[in-house]
């Protein structure tokens, strides 16, 4: 099969690789219908995370089940399935509490930019649709496997409630999906922080009521201006840099909450400052599996359309262009078709 391999910063290739096999009785093999490049994939691509030896890439996927292990009873060959970047058995103590991304048997996916993928813990990770969706729904279902689920978690972690004010820090795919989530959860005012016109337009389409283009201290001041000098009830941090975290924490009101889902890089939170801010802080890898049934239903019913974050579609063989376009901010998110 053909699969994506990263060799060094900026060096992404599509190479021949062995087709995956069932290794455990809880595995499944899927034929990839669509996969994509994630903003977090850009960290190693930019040389900001160690790469080590050449290795496969990709953690977002939808596909058709080809084969299942003997203990997989919830899905069967021929079904269209959506999964998560963090696999889960969905039966351990953490899973039962809704924290599948901290499953005691968790494995993080990392081979999905390929024609076929082995899914560990398939029995607790994959959710099948009743029938094969139309092609126009595939991008949104793909978004549910990570960025929509992560944006949803950011909004819940920030405790977005009906009638509240929410700020979204970050205008990438996760941030834009966070706007959708805040709207669905009933926020009355949604302030999207973005400096890019195309992303601002999409944020407004998704439900943002205000756009703030300033960053850093100026961005914080603008948020305070828009909220009567107090700050927002909920802030969704969807980037993962020191500046974005500081901006998020200082944009929340006393008693407000920050949900942070951007993978942190060189982020440090001052304990004294957090203590006296009285701001709540929760984050981490999103328990996407918890939300899959609900989000899939919202997509299939036409209630949400997060697939609009994909503004570039390429064949898998051109995956390097997808990385390059996202790195240069010529694309929000690149969808790949094997």
C-alpha positions in Angstrom: 0.0 0.0 0.0 1.0 3.7 -0.1 1.7 5.5 3.1 3.0 8.8 4.3 6.4 8.9 6.0 8.2 11.8 7.6 12.0 11.7 7.3 13.1 15.1 8.5 11.7 18.6 9.0 10.0 19.6 5.8 10.6 16.1 4.3 7.3 14.3 3.8 7.1 11.4 1.4 4.6 8.8 0.2 6.2 5.4 0.1 5.4 1.7 -0.4 4.7 0.0 2.9 3.4 -3.4 4.0 -0.4 -3.6 4.4 -1.3 -3.8 8.1 -2.3 -7.1 9.6 -4.5 -8.1 12.6 -2.1 -8.3 15.5 -4.5 -8.6 18.4 -8.0 -10.0 18.7 -9.3 -6.5 19.4 -7.9 -5.0 16.2 -9.6 -4.0 13.0 -8.2 -3.2 9.5 -9.9 -0.4 7.6 -9.6 0.8 4.1 -9.2 4.5 4.3 -11.9 6.6 2.6 -10.4 9.9 3.7 -7.7 11.1 6.0 -6.0 14.5 6.5 -3.2 16.7 7.8 -3.6 18.0 11.3 -2.2 21.2 12.7 -0.3 19.1 15.3 1.4 17.3 12.4 3.1 20.6 11.6 5.1 20.6 14.9 7.5 17.9 13.7 7.3 19.1 10.1 8.6 22.5 11.3 11.3 20.9 13.4 9.7 21.9 16.6 9.3 18.3 17.8 12.0 15.6 17.4 11.4 13.1 14.6 14.0 10.4 15.2 13.9 7.7 12.6 11.6 8.0 9.6 8.1 7.0 10.6 4.4 7.1 9.4 2.1 10.0 10.0 -1.5 10.7 10.5 -4.2 10.2 13.2 -7.5 11.2 11.6 -9.5 8.8 9.6 -12.8 7.4 8.3 -13.0 4.2 6.3 -14.5 0.9 5.5 -13.9 -2.1 7.7 -12.0 -4.8 5.9 -11.3 -7.3 8.6 -11.8 -7.6 12.4 -10.2 -9.6 15.2 -12.2 -12.3 17.1 -13.1 -10.0 20.0 -14.5 -7.2 17.8 -18.3 -7.4 17.8 -19.5 -3.9 17.4 -18.4 -3.4 13.8 -18.1 -5.8 10.9 -16.5 -5.9 7.4 -18.2 -3.6 4.9 -19.3 -0.9 7.4 -18.3 2.7 7.2 -16.7 3.8 10.5 -15.4 6.8 12.3 -12.8 6.5 15.0 -10.6 8.7 17.2 -6.9 9.6 17.4 -6.8 7.9 20.8 -8.0 4.4 20.9 -9.9 3.0 23.9 -11.4 -0.2 25.1 -14.4 1.8 26.3 -14.7 -0.5 29.4 -11.9 0.5 31.8 -12.6 2.8 34.8 -11.5 5.9 32.9 -13.6 5.1 29.8 -16.7 4.5 32.0 -16.2 8.0 33.4 -16.1 9.4 29.8 -12.3 9.9 29.6 -11.6 7.5 26.8 -8.5 9.5 25.8 -7.0 8.3 29.1 -8.0 4.7 28.6 -5.8 2.3 30.5 -5.2 0.5 27.3 -4.9 3.6 25.1 -2.9 3.7 22.0 -2.4 6.9 20.0 -2.9 6.5 16.3 0.0 7.6 14.0 -0.3 5.7 10.7 -3.5 7.0 9.2 -2.2 8.9 6.2 -2.2 5.7 4.3 -4.5 3.4 2.2 -5.1 0.9 5.0 -4.9 1.3 8.7 -4.8 -1.0 11.7 -7.1 0.2 14.5 -6.2 -1.1 17.9 -9.0 -1.4 20.5 -11.4 -1.4 17.6 -14.2 -2.7 19.7 -14.2 0.4 21.9 -12.9 3.0 19.3 -14.9 2.6 16.1 -18.5 3.8 15.6 -20.3 2.6 12.5 -22.9 4.6 10.6 -26.1 2.9 9.7 -25.3 3.1 6.0 -22.5 4.4 3.8 -22.7 8.2 3.9 -22.8 10.3 0.7 -19.5 11.7 -0.4 -20.5 15.3 0.6 -20.8 14.1 4.2 -17.4 12.5 4.4 -15.4 15.6 5.2 -17.6 16.5 8.1 -17.4 12.9 9.5 -13.6 13.0 9.1 -13.6 16.3 11.1 -15.5 14.5 13.8 -12.6 12.0 14.3 -10.5 14.8 15.7 -10.9 18.5 15.2 -14.7 18.7 15.7 -14.4 16.4 18.7 -11.5 18.4 20.1 -13.3 21.7 19.5 -16.3 20.2 21.3 -14.2 19.2 24.3 -12.6 22.7 24.4 -16.1 24.2 24.7 -17.1 21.7 27.4 -13.9 22.1 29.3 -14.4 25.9 29.3 -18.0 25.3 30.5 -19.7 27.1 27.7 -23.4 27.5 28.8 -26.5 29.0 27.2 -26.4 32.7 27.2 -22.7 32.9 28.0 -19.8 34.7 26.3 -17.1 32.6 24.8 -13.7 33.5 23.3 -11.9 31.2 20.9 -8.2 31.7 20.7 -6.9 30.2 17.4 -8.4 30.2 13.9 -7.2 26.8 12.7 -9.5 23.8 12.2 -9.9 23.1 15.9 -10.6 26.7 16.8 -13.2 27.0 14.0 -14.8 23.8 15.2 -14.7 25.3 18.7 -16.9 28.1 17.3 -19.4 25.5 16.1 -19.3 23.9 19.5 -19.8 27.1 21.4 -22.8 27.9 19.2 -24.3 24.4 19.7 -23.9 24.7 23.5 -25.8 28.0 23.5 -23.2 30.8 23.8 -24.9 34.1 23.2 -21.7 35.8 22.2 -18.7 34.1 20.5 -15.6 36.1 20.0 -13.2 34.6 17.5 -9.6 35.7 17.6 -8.3 35.6 14.0 -6.1 37.7 11.7 -6.9 35.9 8.5 -9.8 37.1 6.4 -10.8 33.7 5.0 -10.8 32.2 8.5 -12.7 35.1 9.9 -15.5 34.6 7.3 -15.7 30.9 8.2 -15.8 31.7 11.9 -18.7 34.1 11.3 -20.5 31.5 9.2 -20.1 29.0 12.0 -21.6 31.3 14.6 -19.0 33.9 15.8 -20.6 37.2 16.7 -17.3 39.2 16.9 -13.8 39.1 15.4 -10.7 40.2 17.3 -7.6 40.5 15.1 -5.2 41.8 17.8 -2.9 39.4 19.6 -1.0 39.4 22.9 -1.7 42.4 25.3 -3.6 44.2 22.6 -5.8 41.2 22.0 -6.5 40.8 25.8 -7.3 44.5 26.0 -9.8 44.2 23.1 -11.5 41.3 24.8 -11.8 43.3 28.0 -13.3 46.2 26.0 -15.9 43.9 24.5 -16.9 42.4 27.8 -17.3 45.5 30.0 -13.8 45.3 31.3 -14.4 41.9 33.0 -13.4 39.1 30.5 -15.3 36.2 29.0 -17.1 33.4 30.8 -15.4 30.8 28.7 -12.2 30.8 26.7 -11.2 28.0 24.3 -7.4 27.8 23.8 -6.8 26.0 20.5 -3.2 26.7 19.6 -0.7 25.5 22.2 1.9 28.3 22.4 3.0 30.4 25.4 1.4 33.5 23.9 -2.0 31.8 23.1 -2.2 30.3 26.6 -1.4 33.7 28.2 -3.9 35.3 26.0 -6.6 32.8 27.0 -6.0 33.0 30.7 -6.0 36.8 30.7 -9.2 36.9 28.6 -11.2 35.0 31.1 -13.1 36.7 33.9 -12.7 35.8 37.6 -14.7 32.6 38.0 -14.5 31.9 34.2 -13.0 28.8 32.7 -10.3 28.1 30.1 -10.4 24.8 28.0 -7.0 24.2 26.5 -6.7 21.7 23.7 -3.7 23.0 21.7 -0.8 20.6 22.4 1.4 22.8 24.6 4.9 23.8 23.4 7.0 25.8 25.8 3.9 26.7 27.8 4.3 27.5 31.5 1.6 28.7 33.8 2.5 30.8 36.8 0.9 29.3 39.9 0.5 32.6 41.8 -1.0 34.3 38.8 -3.5 31.4 38.3 -4.3 31.3 42.0 -5.3 35.0 42.2 -7.1 35.0 38.8 -9.7 32.6 40.1 -9.9 31.1 36.6 -10.5 27.4 36.1 -8.2 25.5 33.8 -8.9 22.1 32.1 -7.5 20.5 29.0 -5.7 17.6 27.5 -6.3 15.2 24.6 -10.0 15.2 23.8 -12.1 12.1 24.7 -13.4 12.1 21.2 -15.0 8.7 21.6 -17.4 10.1 24.2 -18.8 12.5 21.7 -18.8 10.4 18.5 -22.4 9.2 18.5 -23.8 12.6 19.1 -21.5 14.5 16.7 -22.1 11.9 14.0 -25.8 12.3 14.4 -25.4 16.1 14.1 -23.5 15.7 10.9 -25.8 13.2 9.3 -28.9 15.3 10.2 -27.2 18.3 8.5 -27.2 20.2 11.8 -23.5 21.0 11.7 -21.0 21.0 8.8 -17.5 21.1 10.2 -16.2 19.6 6.9 -16.0 23.2 5.7 -12.6 23.5 7.5 -11.2 21.5 4.7 -10.3 24.0 2.0 -7.8 21.9 0.2 -8.4 18.3 -1.2 -5.5 16.3 -2.6 -4.8 12.7 -3.5 -2.6 11.0 -0.9 0.3 11.1 -3.4 0.4 14.9 -3.0 0.4 14.9 0.8 3.6 16.9 0.9 1.8 19.8 -0.8 -0.9 19.5 1.9 1.7 19.9 4.6 3.4 22.8 2.7 0.1 24.6 2.1 -0.9 24.4 5.8 2.5 25.4 7.0 2.4 28.5 4.7 -1.2 29.2 5.9 -2.5 28.8 2.3 -4.9 26.2 3.6 -6.7 25.7 6.9 -6.8 21.9 6.6 -5.9 19.5 3.8 -8.1 16.5 3.2 -6.4 13.5 1.6 -8.1 10.8 -0.6 -6.1 7.5 -1.0 
